[in-house]
């Protein structure tokens, strides 16, 4: 299994845009928080989250993303658990989310992106962010319109956590790494 440093180097080779890098770091922060909460292998979970969109800049189509990246990960020695979770985060891949890691990655992906959008609208960014602020913005279909509210709800459901505590967990994970996220 490659190390976190190996994964970070691979990620930086494939992902040069600051926005997509920050998204990956946000998802990583949230998934890492859940790994600690669940008593899982935090390094493995962080690597999975970090690499989930590594091929997206070069291969945006559903025919290619995340399949190209997963093939690279397979060739690089990443375990099946990592690859299946990454495939499962794309609802169109046909790969079911059966592991706790896969469910957590899916549950955190869209929500971390949404919370990032909410943070950019606030003067204090992530500091002091409350669940009610996120829920209010979720109701506004025009705000961060590209974020799938259905995937956010499905992610919490599959993870087996009510939406409000899930939002709180993702906020907490992101707040703990606010500097890395640019907040």
Buried (B, 14 or more C-beta within 10 A) or exposed (E): EBEBEBBBEBBEEBBEEEEBBBBBBBBBBBBBBBBEEBEBBBBBBBBBBBBBBBBBBEBEEEEBBBBBBBEBBEEEEBBEBBBBBBBBBBBEBEBEBEBBBBBBBBBBBBBBBBBBBBBEEEEEBBEEBEBEBBEEBBEEEEBBEEBBBEBBBBBBBBBEBEBEEBBBBBBBBBBBBBEBBBB
